[in-house]
Amino acid sequence: MIRATLAGLLLLSALVGPTSTALAQCADPRGNAYCTNNGQVTTQNPTGGQVNTQNPTGGQVTFNPPPSAPVNAPPAQPQPPQSPSTTAPSGPAPAAGNQGFANGALSVDPPAAAAGETVTVTVTGLPAGTGFVVNLGQLKTLTGNDAPAKNMQSADGARLNVGPDGSFTGSFVVPTVPDQVAPQASVCAAVLGRASYCGPFSLSSAGLPPENNATADNIVGHYMCSSMLRVGRGSTFCSGGEAILALNADGTYVWGEEAGSYKFDSDSFVIAFSGGLGDGSILNRRLVASAVVDGQEIRYTYIRMDY
């Protein structure tokens, strides 16, 4: 009896005590003789305590709990090398679409004029030989809507290409705009498909008929063909090979191979020619006259050139 009690106390001490080992019955249902160590199994608990599970045969088995499953993290992806920091260059960046023409600029003098008057346009900073066109652009209606740009004709028929130093200066006629266009606009030099440069400009008489300063004295000079309208067929710009029109101070004129006399009425601004060149009108530096060429009526627009 005493021996059995001591054995029970020893077994209880092994189960709840601080030791890290324990003895348990064999799990073989045929008996302890079929197990090693005479049916005794020793297990190790990593925490020093005992973990008990139920043996299907009624015996007690003590075992180590399995370690926690490792977390399967995705392998680290290789990172691209970091570029060393650089300092941004000083100065404004080239405007979008102006690559290769970042130094271009335009100025217009005077910065305000009426339709039919001339202004001087200066373009600088372009590659040598660059061609361009000049427009009255960035137009808005009085209600704030966009309005289409208007081409500005060269007053002296100059070829619109910058020189070896990348600059150009020439005179241009301010075009007439519809009544609903607001005064504020821009004069722009456009390198077609490559770049555009603009300067602020104000139409001092937008939507109003321009003041006509033509007189019998100041209409004298040489006129170059700017555009022509073939009545019933459409209009086109002059090619540059058309005849020059010369108005002389003595009332005579020369138009290619044709020579004759003319009369100018400073009240109506109508000019009448004695030859094949038909009657026309003059608005400041612009002269419009009609002629019949090879049976086709052509309405010419001529611009007086500067000297």
C-alpha positions, 0 to 999 in steps of 0.5 A, spaced: 500 500 500 505 504 502 509 502 496 503 503 491 502 510 494 509 512 493 509 510 486 503 514 485 506 520 488 512 519 483 508 519 477 504 525 479 510 529 480 513 527 473 506 529 470 506 536 473 513 538 476 518 542 472 522 537 469 522 537 462 522 529 461 516 524 462 514 517 462 508 514 459 505 507 457 506 504 451 501 505 445 501 498 442 495 495 444 498 488 445 501 490 451 508 493 454 512 487 452 511 489 445 514 496 446 522 498 447 524 500 454 519 495 457 513 499 455 516 506 457 516 512 452 520 518 454 518 525 451 522 532 451 517 538 452 521 544 449 518 549 455 519 544 460 511 543 461 508 537 459 503 536 454 498 531 454 494 528 449 489 522 449 492 515 447 486 511 443 488 505 447 486 509 454 494 510 455 497 517 456 502 519 451 506 526 452 510 529 446 513 535 443 508 540 439 510 541 432 514 547 431 510 553 428 510 552 420 514 557 417 511 563 413 513 562 406 514 570 404 516 571 396 523 572 394 525 579 394 525 582 387 532 585 384 531 592 384 534 597 379 540 601 381 538 608 383 541 613 378 545 619 382 541 625 383 542 631 378 541 638 378 536 641 373 539 646 368 537 653 370 532 657 365 525 656 362 524 649 359 523 649 351 515 650 350 512 643 348 513 642 340 518 647 340 524 642 340 530 645 336 527 652 336 527 653 343 531 660 343 526 663 338 522 669 339 517 674 336 516 682 337 511 686 333 511 694 332 507 697 334 503 693 338 496 695 336 493 697 329 487 697 325 485 692 320 489 695 313 495 698 317 502 695 317 506 693 323 513 691 323 514 683 325 521 681 327 523 674 328 529 672 332 533 665 334 531 660 329 536 656 325 538 659 319 534 659 313 528 657 317 521 658 313 515 660 317 508 664 316 505 670 320 498 670 322 494 674 327 492 669 332 489 667 339 483 670 337 477 670 341 470 672 340 466 677 344 463 672 348 469 668 349 469 663 344 475 661 340 476 664 333 480 662 327 487 665 325 488 670 320 494 670 315 498 676 315 500 678 308 507 681 307 507 688 305 513 688 301 513 681 298 519 679 302 520 671 302 519 669 309 525 665 311 530 667 316 537 669 314 544 666 316 543 669 323 536 666 325 533 673 324 528 676 320 524 683 320 519 685 315 512 689 314 505 685 314 498 688 313 493 687 319 487 683 316 480 685 317 476 680 322 469 679 323 465 684 327 464 679 333 472 678 334 475 681 341 480 686 340 486 682 344 490 678 340 497 675 338 501 676 332 505 669 331 510 666 326 509 659 325 514 654 323 509 649 320 509 643 324 515 645 328 514 651 333 510 657 334 512 664 337 507 669 338 507 677 341 501 680 344 497 685 339 491 689 340 486 690 334 485 698 335 479 697 331 476 690 331 470 689 328 470 696 325 472 699 318 479 701 318 480 708 317 483 709 310 489 714 309 490 713 302 491 720 298 493 722 291 500 723 294 501 717 298 498 712 294 504 713 289 509 707 289 510 700 287 505 694 288 506 687 289 501 681 287 499 678 294 493 674 292 488 673 286 481 671 286 479 667 279 471 669 279 467 662 280 473 658 281 476 660 287 482 664 290 490 663 291 496 666 293 500 670 288 506 666 286 511 672 286 512 671 278 506 676 277 507 683 274 509 689 278 504 695 278 507 701 279 503 708 280 507 714 278 506 721 281 504 724 274 498 720 274 501 714 269 502 707 271 505 701 268 503 694 269 507 689 266 507 690 259 501 695 259 502 702 260 497 708 261 494 713 266 490 712 272 485 717 276 484 716 284 478 719 287 480 721 295 473 721 297 471 714 294 478 711 294 476 708 287 482 708 282 480 708 275 485 705 269 485 707 262 488 700 260 486 693 261 487 693 268 480 694 271 477 699 276 479 698 283 479 701 290 485 703 295 485 701 302 491 704 305 496 700 302 492 695 299 489 696 292 484 691 289 483 691 281 480 686 276 482 684 269 480 679 264 486 674 262 485 669 257 477 670 258 477 669 265 476 675 270 481 675 276 480 680 282 487 682 284 490 684 291 496 688 291 500 691 297 504 697 296 511 695 298 516 699 302 522 703 300 
